[in-house]
Amino acid sequence: FSPPLLLLKKPIKNVLGVVLSVGEKTFTIFVPSLGLSTRAFVDEHKDRFEISLQGEDGKRQIMMQRKGGQVVGQGTDHRTSQICAKVFAKLKVSCYCKEKAPIDVKVLVEGNWDGN
């Protein structure tokens, strides 16, 4: 069983991801449904989010403001347009196979985890 190769044909969308650590340009996310943790890169989210780094080591967080406002069909709720990636934050993520070598899991943040 190789999660990256499985995701090549069948990406997994809108699953729980828990932030384990936050750096300046990356953050580590644990995806319980796949049983793995991987890094999410801030640069891979810049097309969909305005991103700012806040705090210092140990209390660092990455604020992600959705470009264009809220998610379609979600109304104007503040929680759907702003995401805070900090340690132990629960996020809604989608998992793909990386397009370039080395083969690995690519995680993209979709929003805040709402329990569904």
C-alpha positions in Angstrom: 0.0 0.0 0.0 1.5 3.3 -1.1 -0.6 6.4 -0.4 1.0 8.6 -3.0 0.4 6.1 -5.8 -3.2 5.5 -4.6 -3.8 9.3 -4.7 -2.5 9.5 -8.3 -5.8 7.9 -9.6 -8.1 8.9 -6.7 -7.3 12.1 -4.9 -9.0 12.4 -1.5 -10.9 15.6 -0.9 -12.2 17.4 2.2 -10.8 15.2 5.0 -9.5 16.1 8.4 -6.0 17.4 8.7 -4.4 18.3 12.1 -1.5 20.8 12.1 1.5 19.4 14.0 4.0 22.2 13.5 4.3 25.6 11.8 7.4 27.0 10.1 7.9 30.1 8.0 7.1 28.6 4.6 5.7 25.2 5.5 3.5 23.5 8.1 3.2 19.8 8.9 -0.2 18.2 8.7 -1.3 14.8 10.0 -4.0 13.2 7.9 -5.7 10.5 10.2 -7.6 8.9 7.3 -4.3 8.1 5.6 -2.3 7.6 8.8 0.5 9.9 7.6 1.9 13.4 8.1 3.3 15.6 5.4 4.4 19.1 4.8 2.1 21.7 3.2 3.9 24.5 1.5 2.7 28.1 1.8 3.7 28.8 -1.8 1.2 26.1 -3.1 -1.7 28.1 -1.5 -0.8 31.6 -2.8 -3.1 31.4 -5.8 -6.2 30.9 -3.5 -5.2 32.7 -0.3 -3.6 35.9 1.0 -1.1 34.6 3.5 0.6 36.2 6.5 2.9 34.8 9.2 2.3 35.8 12.8 4.1 35.1 16.1 7.5 33.6 16.8 8.9 30.1 17.4 6.5 28.0 19.5 3.5 30.3 18.9 3.9 30.8 15.2 0.7 30.7 13.0 0.0 31.1 9.4 -3.1 33.2 8.6 -4.8 32.4 5.3 -7.4 34.8 4.0 -9.4 33.4 1.0 -9.0 35.6 -2.1 -12.4 36.9 -3.2 -14.1 36.3 0.2 -16.0 33.2 1.3 -16.4 29.8 -0.2 -19.2 29.5 -2.8 -22.4 28.4 -1.2 -21.1 29.1 2.4 -22.6 32.5 2.9 -20.5 35.3 4.4 -19.5 33.5 7.6 -16.0 34.8 8.7 -14.9 31.2 9.5 -15.2 30.2 5.9 -13.0 32.9 4.5 -10.2 33.0 7.1 -8.1 30.0 8.2 -5.5 29.9 11.0 -2.9 27.2 10.7 -1.5 26.8 14.2 -0.4 23.8 16.2 -3.3 21.4 16.8 -5.7 23.3 14.5 -8.1 21.1 12.6 -8.3 21.9 8.9 -10.2 20.6 5.9 -7.6 19.3 3.4 -7.4 17.5 0.1 -4.7 15.0 -0.6 -3.0 14.4 -4.0 0.0 12.7 -5.4 2.9 15.2 -6.1 3.4 15.9 -9.8 7.2 16.0 -9.6 9.8 13.6 -8.1 10.1 12.5 -5.4 6.7 10.8 -5.3 4.9 11.9 -2.1 1.6 13.1 -0.8 0.7 16.8 -1.6 -1.8 18.4 0.9 -3.8 21.5 0.1 -5.8 23.3 2.7 -9.5 23.8 1.7 -10.8 25.5 4.8 -11.5 25.1 8.5 -12.7 21.7 9.7 -16.4 21.7 10.4 -16.8 18.1 11.5 -18.2 16.9 8.2 
